[in-house]
Amino acid sequence: MRMTADIDPDIERMCAVQRDEPGAYNELLALYWPRVFGRFCRQLGDRQEAEDLAQDVFLRLYRSRKAYQPTAKFSTWLYHIAQNVTRNALRTRRRKPLRPTGHPHALEERSPCRVFSSVAETPPESLERAELAVVVRVAVGELADRQRAALELQFEERSYAEIADELDMTPKAAKSLLYRARNQLRETLAGFIDPVA
């Protein structure tokens, strides 16, 4: 089923990009850059990496503009590209060993998300938290596409109805999808996170 611009005005914007209309790409970029960049920033905790990945997403969008088919909401298509970019970034991270920063607060200074959760937290504790965050991100990245998408939408505090609408399913199906995603995460992270007594 093809979506119409009446339902999603961003589809018409993307179709204008597809037709290489002057200014269309910049308009779409201005509208979606903050959302994509913000999502990467929250997921990865590194402003520079978030900026690089957001650039990658919009470069992919531009390169694939001629093949674009409006079969779903534009944001769904764009976030699918962003998920693929995130997955690739997490795979690359897993292959690279953690490098010392040289200064205990260097990561904190360049990141919009503080690594130290409190002043009382010691550097070993903060490093442990940072490593755990990477493990969780990798586990989320290994979920099936729809499970990961549903979980990411839930992290954005979306309701079951909003998640269902975004993923083109019923709220009951969205709830079931999230249940399976959480169970999969629990299994994957079982060796890393101690169960609460």
Secondary structure, DSSP 8 states (H G I E B T S, - for coil): ----TTT-HHHHHHHHHHTT-TTHHHHHHHHHHHHHHHHHHHHH--HHHHHHHHHHHHHHHHHTGGG---SS-HHHHHHHHHHHHHHHHHHHHHHS-----SSTTHHHHH-SS-S-SSTT--HHHHHHHHHHHHHHHHHHHTS-HHHHHHHHHHHTT--HHHHHHHTTS-HHHHHHHHHHHHHHHHHHHTTTS----
